[in-house]
Amino acid sequence: MTATPARVLTIAGSDSGGGAGIQADLKTMLALGVHGMSVIAAVTAQNSLGVQGYWELPAEAVRAQFESVVSDIGVQAVKTGMLASALLVETVAELLAGLDAPVVVDPVGVSKHGDSLLAPEAVKTVKERLLPAATLVTPNLYEVTQLTGVKVRDPAQMREAAEAVKALGPRWVLVKGGHLSGDEAVDLLFDGEREHWFRAPRYDNRHTHGTGCTLASAIASYLA
């Protein structure tokens, strides 16, 4: 008998170029053998050069997609990505509060090309409503600064960054140091007491679009 695959839900934006967002999440989930499902919170026009535009879906459309999936298929883990407005963040946080499943929050704020993907007024809502609902939050260094004001210039400062994000309420924090210079890529996983460092050789590759989405959805898949 074939085992029933775990069910993982992504709540994020659609990437027309297929490299990030919902598309990257579902590809990752398929590769890891879980059943991927989606709630589309925004539609973006983007390609390898950057983001040309984005359009949010109404909060009621996000809510309807979520309730449709949860009420019938069920969810064993959730990954959140691009939630561009305070209203969408508030809506998703409210929906997650009633769900008994691990939640991986990728606090998408700025694209790799420097395009803003989060309204300034939504940052406060992310900090106060979404991060406390997170089992794990996976900010890059730009997002750490956006959320806490802490600027990381070398790996020695990553513990300070992790503590600042942890103070906002998630159970675990994974600070991604990929934007630092050097021959190593360094990440820090922190739960308030224990720290786990992950180091790997840095690959000289400009094709890094969607890596944050891929990592967060992979973690959610393994948590399911």
C-alpha positions in Angstrom: 0.0 0.0 0.0 1.3 3.4 -0.9 1.8 5.7 2.1 -0.3 8.9 2.1 2.0 11.9 1.6 2.2 14.7 4.2 0.2 17.8 3.3 1.9 21.1 3.3 0.4 24.5 2.6 2.2 27.5 1.2 0.6 31.0 1.6 2.6 33.4 -0.6 2.8 35.3 -3.9 2.8 33.9 -7.4 6.1 34.4 -9.4 5.4 34.7 -13.1 9.0 33.8 -13.8 8.7 30.5 -11.9 11.8 31.0 -9.7 10.4 32.0 -6.4 7.1 32.2 -4.4 4.3 29.7 -4.9 6.0 28.1 -7.9 9.3 27.5 -6.0 7.4 26.2 -3.0 5.4 23.6 -4.9 8.4 22.4 -6.9 10.3 21.9 -3.6 7.4 20.1 -2.0 7.0 17.8 -5.0 10.7 17.0 -4.9 10.5 16.1 -1.2 7.5 13.8 -1.7 4.8 15.8 0.1 1.5 17.0 -1.3 1.8 20.8 -1.8 -1.2 23.1 -1.6 -1.4 26.8 -2.1 -3.1 30.0 -1.0 -2.1 32.8 -3.4 -1.9 36.1 -1.6 -0.5 38.2 -4.5 0.3 38.0 -8.2 3.7 39.3 -9.3 5.2 40.2 -12.6 8.8 39.3 -12.3 11.7 37.7 -14.2 15.4 37.3 -13.8 15.9 41.1 -13.9 13.6 42.0 -11.0 10.0 42.6 -10.0 8.0 44.8 -12.4 4.9 44.9 -10.3 2.6 43.1 -7.9 -1.1 43.0 -7.1 -2.5 41.7 -3.8 -5.5 39.5 -3.7 -8.4 40.5 -1.5 -8.3 39.3 2.1 -11.6 37.4 1.5 -10.0 35.5 -1.4 -7.1 34.5 0.8 -9.4 33.4 3.6 -11.6 31.4 1.2 -8.6 29.5 -0.3 -7.3 28.7 3.2 -10.6 27.5 4.5 -11.3 25.4 1.4 -8.0 23.5 1.9 -8.1 23.1 5.6 -11.8 22.0 5.8 -11.4 19.2 3.4 -7.8 18.1 2.7 -6.2 19.1 5.9 -2.8 20.6 6.6 0.2 19.2 8.5 2.6 22.2 8.0 2.4 25.7 6.7 5.0 28.0 5.0 4.2 31.7 4.6 6.0 34.0 2.2 5.1 37.3 0.6 2.2 39.0 2.4 2.4 42.5 1.2 -0.1 44.5 3.3 -1.0 44.8 7.0 -4.5 43.5 6.2 -3.2 40.3 4.6 -0.7 39.7 7.4 -3.5 40.2 9.9 -5.8 37.8 8.0 -3.2 35.1 7.7 -2.2 35.4 11.4 -5.8 35.0 12.4 -6.2 31.9 10.3 -3.0 30.3 11.6 -4.1 30.9 15.2 -6.8 28.2 14.7 -4.5 25.7 13.1 -2.6 22.9 15.0 0.4 22.6 12.7 4.0 23.9 12.5 4.4 27.2 10.8 7.5 28.3 8.9 7.5 32.1 8.3 9.7 33.5 5.5 9.3 37.2 6.3 9.6 38.3 2.7 10.4 42.1 2.7 12.8 42.8 -0.1 13.6 40.8 -3.2 17.2 39.9 -4.2 17.1 42.8 -6.6 16.2 45.2 -3.9 12.5 45.5 -4.8 10.3 46.2 -1.7 7.6 43.5 -1.3 6.2 44.6 2.1 4.4 47.8 2.8 6.1 49.9 5.5 2.9 49.8 7.7 2.8 46.0 7.4 6.2 45.5 9.2 4.6 46.3 12.6 1.8 43.7 11.9 4.4 41.1 10.9 6.2 41.7 14.2 3.2 41.7 16.4 0.9 39.2 14.8 2.7 36.8 12.4 6.0 36.1 14.1 4.5 35.0 17.4 2.6 32.4 15.5 5.8 31.0 13.9 7.4 27.7 14.8 10.4 29.0 12.8 11.1 32.3 11.1 13.8 32.5 8.4 14.9 36.1 7.8 17.8 37.1 5.6 20.0 39.9 6.9 18.0 42.6 5.1 14.9 41.3 6.7 16.6 41.2 10.1 17.3 44.9 9.8 13.8 45.6 8.6 12.3 43.8 11.6 14.7 44.7 14.4 17.0 47.5 13.3 20.0 45.2 13.8 22.6 45.4 11.1 24.8 42.4 10.6 28.2 42.9 8.9 30.0 39.7 9.9 29.0 36.3 11.4 30.0 37.4 14.9 26.9 39.7 14.9 24.5 37.0 13.9 23.8 35.9 17.5 22.7 39.4 18.4 20.4 39.4 15.3 18.9 36.0 16.3 18.2 37.2 19.8 16.5 40.3 18.5 14.2 38.3 16.2 13.6 35.7 18.9 12.3 38.5 21.2 9.5 39.0 18.7 7.9 35.7 19.6 8.8 32.8 17.3 9.9 29.5 18.8 13.0 29.2 16.6 14.9 31.7 14.4 17.1 30.8 11.4 19.2 33.8 10.5 20.5 33.4 7.0 23.9 34.9 6.4 24.1 34.4 2.6 24.4 38.2 2.0 27.7 38.4 3.9 31.0 38.3 2.0 33.6 35.5 2.3 34.2 32.0 1.1 31.6 30.5 3.5 27.8 30.8 3.7 26.9 30.9 7.4 23.4 30.4 8.9 22.5 30.4 12.6 19.6 28.5 14.1 18.6 29.7 17.6 15.8 28.9 20.1 16.7 31.5 22.8 19.3 29.3 24.4 20.8 26.8 22.0 22.6 27.8 18.8 23.4 25.7 15.8 25.7 27.0 13.2 25.6 25.8 9.6 28.5 26.5 7.3 29.0 25.6 3.7 31.3 26.7 0.9 29.9 29.7 -1.0 29.2 28.9 -4.6 29.9 31.6 -7.2 26.5 31.5 -8.8 24.3 34.5 -9.7 21.3 32.2 -10.0 20.0 32.5 -6.5 16.5 33.8 -7.1 14.0 31.9 -4.9 16.5 30.3 -2.5 14.8 31.6 0.6 11.4 30.3 -0.6 13.0 26.9 -1.4 14.6 26.6 2.0 11.5 27.6 4.0 9.2 25.2 2.0 11.8 22.4 2.4 11.8 22.9 6.2 8.0 23.0 6.3 8.0 19.7 4.3 10.2 18.0 6.8 8.2 19.3 9.7 4.9 17.9 8.3 
